[in-house]
Amino acid sequence: MEELLKQQFFHVMRNRYVWYAVASGIVIIGFLYQFEVFREVLALYPLTIVDWLVIVIFSFLNMFINYLAKQFNIIGH
């Protein structure tokens, strides 16, 4: 069971379309950040280290909760 979860996780990580989507999102936000009008409309501001820590912690927390839910058959594989 655990091996199946690892295979599924790494299958998603090898999916080039997932990486294209992530890269596209980063490029689009980076491009829009260069123009003040878009920064104001989208309410973009530089992130502090605390902001990044919150993002990283909750991202990993989300992955961990999903992993546990799959381990205990709360959600499907």
N, CA, C and O of each residue as an XYZ file, in Angstrom:
308
protein
N       0.833     -1.191      0.000
C       0.000      0.000      0.000
C       0.874      1.248      0.000
O       0.653      2.164     -0.793
N       1.863      1.287      0.887
C       2.735      2.454      0.969
C       3.532      2.626     -0.321
O       3.765      3.747     -0.775
N       3.943      1.509     -0.900
C       4.691      1.570     -2.156
C       3.833      2.165     -3.275
O       4.328      2.925     -4.107
N       2.555      1.817     -3.288
C       1.637      2.365     -4.286
C       1.522      3.876     -4.147
O       1.513      4.592     -5.148
N       1.433      4.368     -2.910
C       1.350      5.817     -2.685
C       2.611      6.520     -3.154
O       2.538      7.596     -3.748
N       3.758      5.926     -2.894
C       5.015      6.522     -3.343
C       5.070      6.565     -4.860
O       5.503      7.563     -5.436
N       4.634      5.488     -5.519
C       4.623      5.457     -6.974
C       3.703      6.524     -7.534
O       4.056      7.198     -8.501
N       2.523      6.689     -6.940
C       1.582      7.695     -7.415
C       2.141      9.099     -7.218
O       2.006      9.948     -8.099
N       2.765      9.349     -6.076
C       3.338     10.667     -5.809
C       4.418     10.989     -6.831
O       4.427     12.075     -7.411
N       5.329     10.043     -7.051
C       6.422     10.313     -7.979
C       5.942     10.338     -9.428
O       6.570     10.967    -10.279
N       4.836      9.659     -9.708
C       4.258      9.742    -11.048
C       3.783     11.167    -11.317
O       3.996     11.695    -12.409
N       3.152     11.782    -10.347
C       2.704     13.168    -10.497
C       3.908     14.086    -10.629
O       3.891     15.010    -11.442
N       4.948     13.849     -9.846
C       6.136     14.698     -9.900
C       6.858     14.572    -11.240
O       7.568     15.497    -11.637
N       6.697     13.458    -11.944
C       7.333     13.278    -13.249
C       6.452     13.772    -14.391
O       6.885     13.800    -15.543
N       5.238     14.154    -14.081
C       4.314     14.609    -15.111
C       4.749     15.983    -15.609
O       4.705     16.965    -14.867
N       5.162     16.044    -16.851
C       5.703     17.301    -17.376
C       4.648     18.392    -17.439
O       4.985     19.573    -17.354
N       3.377     18.027    -17.586
C       2.322     19.031    -17.658
C       2.099     19.714    -16.312
O       1.729     20.887    -16.263
N       2.320     18.995    -15.238
C       2.255     19.608    -13.910
C       3.352     20.654    -13.788
O       3.112     21.760    -13.302
N       4.557     20.306    -14.228
C       5.673     21.253    -14.154
C       5.452     22.433    -15.099
O       5.816     23.562    -14.767
N       4.860     22.188    -16.274
C       4.541     23.291    -17.192
C       3.551     24.255    -16.540
O       3.691     25.472    -16.664
N       2.559     23.714    -15.853
C       1.552     24.554    -15.192
C       2.189     25.379    -14.078
O       1.905     26.569    -13.948
N       3.040     24.758    -13.281
C       3.708     25.480    -12.195
C       4.609     26.578    -12.769
O       4.575     27.720    -12.309
N       5.403     26.230    -13.762
C       6.304     27.206    -14.369
C       5.526     28.350    -15.026
O       5.908     29.514    -14.910
N       4.446     28.013    -15.706
C       3.627     29.047    -16.344
C       3.054     30.008    -15.315
O       3.056     31.221    -15.527
N       2.571     29.483    -14.216
C       2.032     30.331    -13.160
C       3.080     31.268    -12.591
O       2.807     32.444    -12.356
N       4.273     30.752    -12.372
C       5.359     31.578    -11.842
C       5.740     32.668    -12.836
O       5.942     33.820    -12.451
N       5.837     32.308    -14.108
C       6.197     33.283    -15.145
C       5.123     34.363    -15.264
O       5.445     35.548    -15.356
N       3.864     33.969    -15.263
C       2.773     34.939    -15.392
C       2.772     35.912    -14.217
O       2.684     37.122    -14.421
N       2.867     35.407    -13.007
C       2.889     36.285    -11.838
C       4.137     37.166    -11.862
O       4.062     38.355    -11.551
N       5.276     36.594    -12.226
C       6.506     37.391    -12.326
C       6.388     38.496    -13.350
O       6.849     39.613    -13.116
N       5.772     38.196    -14.491
C       5.566     39.202    -15.528
C       4.622     40.296    -15.053
O       4.913     41.481    -15.218
N       3.503     39.913    -14.467
C       2.526     40.888    -14.008
C       3.068     41.754    -12.869
O       2.672     42.910    -12.717
N       3.965     41.192    -12.081
C       4.538     41.932    -10.955
C       5.374     43.120    -11.441
O       5.575     44.080    -10.697
N       5.857     43.059    -12.676
C       6.705     44.128    -13.203
C       5.946     45.424    -13.471
O       6.565     46.482    -13.590
N       4.626     45.363    -13.567
C       3.819     46.532    -13.891
C       2.989     46.945    -12.677
O       2.239     46.148    -12.115
N       3.144     48.211    -12.287
C       2.497     48.698    -11.073
C       0.978     48.541    -11.115
O       0.364     48.204    -10.103
N       0.369     48.784    -12.279
C      -1.088     48.687    -12.371
C      -1.561     47.269    -12.022
O      -2.577     47.107    -11.346
N      -0.837     46.253    -12.477
C      -1.205     44.873    -12.164
C      -0.941     44.548    -10.698
O      -1.703     43.809    -10.074
N       0.145     45.104    -10.147
C       0.434     44.885     -8.724
C      -0.704     45.414     -7.867
O      -1.109     44.776     -6.895
N      -1.213     46.574     -8.230
C      -2.307     47.166     -7.457
C      -3.594     46.371     -7.617
O      -4.285     46.102     -6.634
N      -3.922     45.994     -8.856
C      -5.167     45.254     -9.107
C      -5.134     43.888     -8.427
O      -6.123     43.461     -7.831
N      -3.993     43.206     -8.519
C      -3.877     41.871     -7.934
C      -3.424     41.892     -6.483
O      -3.306     40.840     -5.855
N      -3.169     43.074     -5.948
C      -2.703     43.242     -4.562
C      -1.451     42.408     -4.291
O      -1.365     41.703     -3.286
N      -0.480     42.502     -5.209
C       0.782     41.789     -5.053
C       1.756     42.654     -4.252
O       1.849     43.861     -4.474
N       2.472     42.039     -3.331
C       3.470     42.740     -2.557
C       4.600     41.768     -2.261
O       4.388     40.556     -2.272
N       5.793     42.278     -1.996
C       6.917     41.388     -1.686
C       6.624     40.567     -0.428
O       6.110     41.091      0.560
N       6.955     39.288     -0.477
C       6.714     38.410      0.663
C       7.884     38.469      1.638
O       9.047     38.473      1.236
N       7.558     38.514      2.904
C       8.587     38.473      3.946
C       8.946     37.020      4.219
O       8.306     36.102      3.706
N       9.963     36.825      5.021
C      10.366     35.466      5.388
C       9.251     34.761      6.151
O       9.080     33.550      6.009
N       8.503     35.486      6.945
C       7.382     34.890      7.684
C       6.304     34.422      6.695
O       5.729     33.347      6.864
N       6.037     35.227      5.674
C       5.068     34.826      4.654
C       5.489     33.521      3.989
O       4.679     32.610      3.817
N       6.777     33.440      3.614
C       7.279     32.225      2.969
C       7.199     31.024      3.907
O       6.869     29.918      3.478
N       7.501     31.241      5.188
C       7.407     30.141      6.149
C       5.978     29.634      6.269
O       5.756     28.424      6.320
N       5.017     30.528      6.314
C       3.609     30.125      6.386
C       3.236     29.330      5.139
O       2.570     28.300      5.243
N       3.650     29.789      3.976
C       3.352     29.093      2.726
C       3.939     27.681      2.741
O       3.249     26.710      2.430
N       5.205     27.577      3.103
C       5.881     26.268      3.094
C       5.269     25.333      4.135
O       5.013     24.166      3.840
N       5.036     25.828      5.336
C       4.484     24.983      6.401
C       3.106     24.445      6.013
O       2.844     23.251      6.155
N       2.229     25.320      5.526
C       0.893     24.859      5.178
C       0.889     23.981      3.925
O       0.022     23.119      3.782
N       1.834     24.187      3.029
C       1.940     23.311      1.859
C       2.305     21.892      2.297
O       1.685     20.921      1.864
N       3.314     21.786      3.155
C       3.705     20.462      3.633
C       2.637     19.851      4.541
O       2.435     18.636      4.533
N       1.962     20.681      5.315
C       0.882     20.186      6.156
C      -0.234     19.594      5.298
O      -0.778     18.539      5.624
N      -0.569     20.267      4.214
C      -1.576     19.767      3.298
C      -1.171     18.412      2.703
O      -1.983     17.490      2.638
N       0.091     18.300      2.269
C       0.572     17.027      1.721
C       0.518     15.924      2.769
O       0.140     14.793      2.461
N       0.892     16.244      4.004
C       0.908     15.261      5.083
C      -0.504     14.790      5.417
O      -0.728     13.594      5.606
N      -1.447     15.709      5.490
C      -2.838     15.343      5.779
C      -3.395     14.458      4.670
O      -4.079     13.474      4.951
N      -3.113     14.794      3.424
C      -3.566     13.950      2.309
C      -2.944     12.558      2.376
O      -3.614     11.560      2.112
N      -1.670     12.498      2.726
C      -0.993     11.212      2.855
C      -1.658     10.367      3.938
O      -1.927      9.185      3.728
N      -1.923     10.974      5.102
C      -2.578     10.234      6.181
C      -3.985      9.792      5.789
O      -4.397      8.676      6.104
N      -4.712     10.656      5.110
C      -6.067     10.308      4.687
C      -6.043      9.114      3.742
O      -6.929      8.260      3.800
N      -5.046      9.047      2.879
C      -4.930      7.896      1.973
C      -4.504      6.645      2.730
O      -4.974      5.548      2.431
N      -3.619      6.804      3.706
C      -3.171      5.659      4.492
C      -4.317      5.019      5.260
O      -4.367      3.795      5.383
N      -5.242      5.826      5.781
C      -6.348      5.322      6.575
C      -7.627      5.165      5.754
O      -8.719      5.035      6.307
N      -7.479      5.180      4.434
C      -8.587      4.969      3.495
C      -9.760      5.937      3.728
O     -10.920      5.569      3.540
N      -9.455      7.145      4.129
C     -10.476      8.174      4.277
C     -10.840      8.730      2.924
O     -12.000      9.039      2.654
N      -9.827      8.857      2.066
C     -10.075      9.277      0.683
C      -9.488      8.212     -0.238
O      -8.639      7.421      0.174
N      -9.944      8.198     -1.475
C      -9.495      7.207     -2.440
C      -8.090      7.472     -2.920
O      -7.541      8.559     -2.734
N      -7.518      6.460     -3.540
C      -6.142      6.583     -4.064
C      -6.268      7.117     -5.435
O      -5.262      7.320     -6.114
